[in-house]
């Protein structure tokens, strides 16, 4: 029974890691890609808009 206790945590971690990778791969592309691209474009536009303004003096 000691070998089961020794192998259980690595097996659980392997399953969890595989699930994480599958979830990341599935969330890439498709309808989500356009939503994510739009959000990034909006954030970059807002950042560029704020960068064009006058710079605040730093202490």
N, CA, C and O atoms as CSV, one atom per row, in Angstrom:
chain,resi,resn,atom,element,x,y,z
A,1,UNK,N,N,0.807,-1.200,0.000
A,1,UNK,CA,C,0.000,0.000,0.000
A,1,UNK,C,C,0.850,1.264,0.000
A,1,UNK,O,O,0.366,2.334,-0.369
A,2,UNK,N,N,2.106,1.153,0.407
A,2,UNK,CA,C,2.955,2.340,0.416
A,2,UNK,C,C,3.197,2.865,-0.996
A,2,UNK,O,O,3.311,4.075,-1.195
A,3,UNK,N,N,3.276,1.970,-1.973
A,3,UNK,CA,C,3.529,2.425,-3.332
A,3,UNK,C,C,2.324,3.214,-3.872
A,3,UNK,O,O,2.497,4.133,-4.671
A,4,UNK,N,N,1.108,2.857,-3.438
A,4,UNK,CA,C,-0.076,3.625,-3.860
A,4,UNK,C,C,-0.035,5.016,-3.243
A,4,UNK,O,O,-0.317,6.005,-3.921
A,5,UNK,N,N,0.313,5.100,-1.971
A,5,UNK,CA,C,0.419,6.392,-1.298
A,5,UNK,C,C,1.519,7.239,-1.921
A,5,UNK,O,O,1.402,8.464,-1.960
A,6,UNK,N,N,2.581,6.613,-2.408
A,6,UNK,CA,C,3.685,7.352,-3.012
A,6,UNK,C,C,3.337,7.824,-4.422
A,6,UNK,O,O,3.807,8.880,-4.847
A,7,UNK,N,N,2.528,7.067,-5.149
A,7,UNK,CA,C,2.206,7.418,-6.533
A,7,UNK,C,C,0.974,8.309,-6.672
A,7,UNK,O,O,0.785,8.934,-7.716
A,8,UNK,N,N,0.146,8.375,-5.655
A,8,UNK,CA,C,-1.096,9.138,-5.760
A,8,UNK,C,C,-0.870,10.638,-5.992
A,8,UNK,O,O,-1.456,11.182,-6.928
A,9,UNK,N,N,-0.050,11.337,-5.189
A,9,UNK,CA,C,0.123,12.774,-5.425
A,9,UNK,C,C,0.683,13.112,-6.821
A,9,UNK,O,O,0.158,14.023,-7.461
A,10,UNK,N,N,1.718,12.425,-7.319
A,10,UNK,CA,C,2.177,12.746,-8.669
A,10,UNK,C,C,1.125,12.465,-9.737
A,10,UNK,O,O,1.039,13.192,-10.727
A,11,UNK,N,N,0.329,11.421,-9.546
A,11,UNK,CA,C,-0.719,11.105,-10.520
A,11,UNK,C,C,-1.782,12.202,-10.535
A,11,UNK,O,O,-2.248,12.604,-11.601
A,12,UNK,N,N,-2.161,12.681,-9.359
A,12,UNK,CA,C,-3.140,13.771,-9.282
A,12,UNK,C,C,-2.581,15.033,-9.923
A,12,UNK,O,O,-3.297,15.721,-10.650
A,13,UNK,N,N,-1.337,15.342,-9.671
A,13,UNK,CA,C,-0.723,16.530,-10.274
A,13,UNK,C,C,-0.631,16.398,-11.792
A,13,UNK,O,O,-0.824,17.381,-12.508
A,14,UNK,N,N,-0.340,15.202,-12.291
A,14,UNK,CA,C,-0.264,14.990,-13.738
A,14,UNK,C,C,-1.624,15.197,-14.381
A,14,UNK,O,O,-1.721,15.809,-15.445
A,15,UNK,N,N,-2.669,14.694,-13.749
A,15,UNK,CA,C,-4.020,14.887,-14.286
A,15,UNK,C,C,-4.405,16.361,-14.250
A,15,UNK,O,O,-4.978,16.872,-15.213
A,16,UNK,N,N,-4.103,17.043,-13.163
A,16,UNK,CA,C,-4.428,18.464,-13.045
A,16,UNK,C,C,-3.658,19.288,-14.072
A,16,UNK,O,O,-4.218,20.207,-14.670
A,17,UNK,N,N,-2.385,18.970,-14.281
A,17,UNK,CA,C,-1.582,19.704,-15.251
A,17,UNK,C,C,-2.105,19.473,-16.668
A,17,UNK,O,O,-2.168,20.405,-17.470
A,18,UNK,N,N,-2.477,18.234,-16.971
A,18,UNK,CA,C,-3.040,17.929,-18.290
A,18,UNK,C,C,-4.339,18.689,-18.504
A,18,UNK,O,O,-4.563,19.241,-19.582
A,19,UNK,N,N,-5.197,18.723,-17.494
A,19,UNK,CA,C,-6.457,19.473,-17.585
A,19,UNK,C,C,-6.183,20.961,-17.823
A,19,UNK,O,O,-6.871,21.598,-18.621
A,20,UNK,N,N,-5.186,21.512,-17.139
A,20,UNK,CA,C,-4.841,22.920,-17.317
A,20,UNK,C,C,-4.381,23.202,-18.740
A,20,UNK,O,O,-4.814,24.185,-19.341
A,21,UNK,N,N,-3.524,22.373,-19.281
A,21,UNK,CA,C,-3.026,22.565,-20.643
A,21,UNK,C,C,-4.166,22.448,-21.652
A,21,UNK,O,O,-4.251,23.248,-22.583
A,22,UNK,N,N,-5.035,21.467,-21.478
A,22,UNK,CA,C,-6.176,21.306,-22.387
A,22,UNK,C,C,-7.083,22.523,-22.327
A,22,UNK,O,O,-7.569,22.980,-23.361
A,23,UNK,N,N,-7.318,23.052,-21.142
A,23,UNK,CA,C,-8.154,24.237,-20.991
A,23,UNK,C,C,-7.523,25.442,-21.684
A,23,UNK,O,O,-8.224,26.203,-22.352
A,24,UNK,N,N,-6.226,25.624,-21.537
A,24,UNK,CA,C,-5.537,26.743,-22.182
A,24,UNK,C,C,-5.611,26.613,-23.697
A,24,UNK,O,O,-5.873,27.596,-24.390
A,25,UNK,N,N,-5.387,25.427,-24.212
A,25,UNK,CA,C,-5.415,25.218,-25.665
A,25,UNK,C,C,-6.818,25.433,-26.213
A,25,UNK,O,O,-6.977,26.028,-27.279
A,26,UNK,N,N,-7.827,24.964,-25.510
A,26,UNK,CA,C,-9.208,25.136,-25.983
A,26,UNK,C,C,-9.636,26.595,-25.976
A,26,UNK,O,O,-10.458,26.990,-26.802
A,27,UNK,N,N,-9.104,27.404,-25.070
A,27,UNK,CA,C,-9.528,28.799,-24.983
A,27,UNK,C,C,-8.847,29.672,-26.033
A,27,UNK,O,O,-9.196,30.844,-26.176
A,28,UNK,N,N,-7.898,29.130,-26.758
A,28,UNK,CA,C,-7.211,29.891,-27.799
A,28,UNK,C,C,-7.992,29.775,-29.103
A,28,UNK,O,O,-8.489,28.703,-29.449
A,29,UNK,N,N,-8.094,30.886,-29.817
A,29,UNK,CA,C,-8.748,30.862,-31.118
A,29,UNK,C,C,-10.261,30.842,-31.015
A,29,UNK,O,O,-10.822,30.982,-29.928
A,30,UNK,N,N,-10.918,30.667,-32.151
A,30,UNK,CA,C,-12.375,30.619,-32.190
A,30,UNK,C,C,-12.989,31.973,-31.895
A,30,UNK,O,O,-12.380,33.011,-32.153
A,31,UNK,N,N,-14.193,31.958,-31.356
A,31,UNK,CA,C,-14.924,33.187,-31.053
A,31,UNK,C,C,-14.217,33.986,-29.963
A,31,UNK,O,O,-14.281,35.216,-29.961
A,32,UNK,N,N,-13.548,33.309,-29.041
A,32,UNK,CA,C,-12.859,34.004,-27.958
A,32,UNK,C,C,-11.695,34.833,-28.472
A,32,UNK,O,O,-11.361,35.861,-27.883
A,33,UNK,N,N,-11.074,34.402,-29.562
A,33,UNK,CA,C,-9.909,35.111,-30.081
A,33,UNK,C,C,-10.272,36.543,-30.463
A,33,UNK,O,O,-9.526,37.473,-30.155
A,34,UNK,N,N,-11.395,36.724,-31.122
A,34,UNK,CA,C,-11.786,38.067,-31.540
A,34,UNK,C,C,-12.128,38.939,-30.338
A,34,UNK,O,O,-11.830,40.133,-30.332
A,35,UNK,N,N,-12.751,38.348,-29.318
A,35,UNK,CA,C,-13.053,39.088,-28.098
A,35,UNK,C,C,-11.766,39.517,-27.401
A,35,UNK,O,O,-11.644,40.662,-26.964
A,36,UNK,N,N,-10.812,38.602,-27.299
A,36,UNK,CA,C,-9.550,38.920,-26.636
A,36,UNK,C,C,-8.763,39.949,-27.436
A,36,UNK,O,O,-8.176,40.865,-26.861
A,37,UNK,N,N,-8.748,39.802,-28.771
A,37,UNK,CA,C,-8.037,40.761,-29.604
A,37,UNK,C,C,-8.647,42.152,-29.471
A,37,UNK,O,O,-7.920,43.143,-29.412
A,38,UNK,N,N,-9.978,42.235,-29.422
A,38,UNK,CA,C,-10.645,43.524,-29.270
A,38,UNK,C,C,-10.309,44.151,-27.924
A,38,UNK,O,O,-10.101,45.361,-27.837
A,39,UNK,N,N,-10.255,43.339,-26.880
A,39,UNK,CA,C,-9.925,43.860,-25.553
A,39,UNK,C,C,-8.490,44.375,-25.516
A,39,UNK,O,O,-8.222,45.419,-24.921
A,40,UNK,N,N,-7.571,43.654,-26.145
A,40,UNK,CA,C,-6.174,44.093,-26.176
A,40,UNK,C,C,-6.039,45.362,-27.007
A,40,UNK,O,O,-5.320,46.282,-26.616
A,41,UNK,N,N,-6.719,45.423,-28.145
A,41,UNK,CA,C,-6.671,46.628,-28.976
A,41,UNK,C,C,-7.210,47.837,-28.227
A,41,UNK,O,O,-6.645,48.927,-28.318
A,42,UNK,N,N,-8.296,47.652,-27.489
A,42,UNK,CA,C,-8.866,48.755,-26.709
A,42,UNK,C,C,-7.907,49.207,-25.616
A,42,UNK,O,O,-7.756,50.404,-25.371
A,43,UNK,N,N,-7.258,48.245,-24.956
A,43,UNK,CA,C,-6.309,48.599,-23.901
A,43,UNK,C,C,-5.102,49.338,-24.474
A,43,UNK,O,O,-4.625,50.305,-23.880
A,44,UNK,N,N,-4.612,48.887,-25.616
A,44,UNK,CA,C,-3.478,49.569,-26.240
A,44,UNK,C,C,-3.860,50.959,-26.716
A,44,UNK,O,O,-3.056,51.885,-26.616
A,45,UNK,N,N,-5.072,51.124,-27.231
A,45,UNK,CA,C,-5.528,52.438,-27.673
A,45,UNK,C,C,-5.650,53.387,-26.487
A,45,UNK,O,O,-5.264,54.552,-26.581
A,46,UNK,N,N,-6.185,52.893,-25.372
A,46,UNK,CA,C,-6.307,53.718,-24.172
A,46,UNK,C,C,-4.932,54.092,-23.640
A,46,UNK,O,O,-4.721,55.215,-23.180
A,47,UNK,N,N,-4.004,53.154,-23.703
A,47,UNK,CA,C,-2.646,53.433,-23.228
A,47,UNK,C,C,-1.973,54.484,-24.108
A,47,UNK,O,O,-1.305,55.387,-23.604
A,48,UNK,N,N,-2.150,54.365,-25.417
A,48,UNK,CA,C,-1.558,55.339,-26.333
A,48,UNK,C,C,-2.205,56.705,-26.153
A,48,UNK,O,O,-1.533,57.731,-26.260
A,49,UNK,N,N,-3.499,56.723,-25.881
A,49,UNK,CA,C,-4.202,57.988,-25.674
A,49,UNK,C,C,-3.668,58.705,-24.433
A,49,UNK,O,O,-3.484,59.922,-24.448
A,50,UNK,N,N,-3.425,57.963,-23.378
A,50,UNK,CA,C,-2.899,58.556,-22.151
A,50,UNK,C,C,-1.429,58.953,-22.314
A,50,UNK,O,O,-0.968,59.892,-21.663
A,51,UNK,N,N,-0.708,58.264,-23.155
A,51,UNK,CA,C,0.703,58.573,-23.359
A,51,UNK,C,C,0.878,59.871,-24.132
A,51,UNK,O,O,1.906,60.533,-23.988
A,52,UNK,N,N,-0.101,60.252,-24.952
A,52,UNK,CA,C,-0.002,61.478,-25.744
A,52,UNK,C,C,-0.242,62.728,-24.919
A,52,UNK,O,O,0.141,63.820,-25.339
A,53,UNK,N,N,-0.857,62.600,-23.769
A,53,UNK,CA,C,-1.160,63.740,-22.919
A,53,UNK,C,C,0.086,64.301,-22.267
A,53,UNK,O,O,1.163,63.715,-22.374
A,54,UNK,N,N,-0.050,65.437,-21.589
A,54,UNK,CA,C,1.112,66.023,-20.927
A,54,UNK,C,C,1.607,65.120,-19.793
A,54,UNK,O,O,0.816,64.524,-19.063
A,55,UNK,N,N,2.877,65.038,-19.669
A,55,UNK,CA,C,3.471,64.196,-18.647
A,55,UNK,C,C,3.406,64.913,-17.291
A,55,UNK,O,O,3.676,66.110,-17.191
A,56,UNK,N,N,3.055,64.178,-16.288
A,56,UNK,CA,C,3.010,64.750,-14.941
A,56,UNK,C,C,4.427,64.808,-14.390
A,56,UNK,O,O,5.206,63.873,-14.575
A,57,UNK,N,N,4.765,65.911,-13.707
A,57,UNK,CA,C,6.121,65.991,-13.131
A,57,UNK,C,C,6.288,64.969,-12.023
A,57,UNK,O,O,5.386,64.740,-11.217
A,58,UNK,N,N,7.449,64.370,-12.004
A,58,UNK,CA,C,7.743,63.384,-10.979
A,58,UNK,C,C,8.541,64.034,-9.855
A,58,UNK,O,O,9.418,64.863,-10.098
A,59,UNK,N,N,8.227,63.647,-8.628
A,59,UNK,CA,C,8.966,64.257,-7.497
A,59,UNK,C,C,10.385,63.771,-7.408
A,59,UNK,O,O,11.126,64.189,-6.519
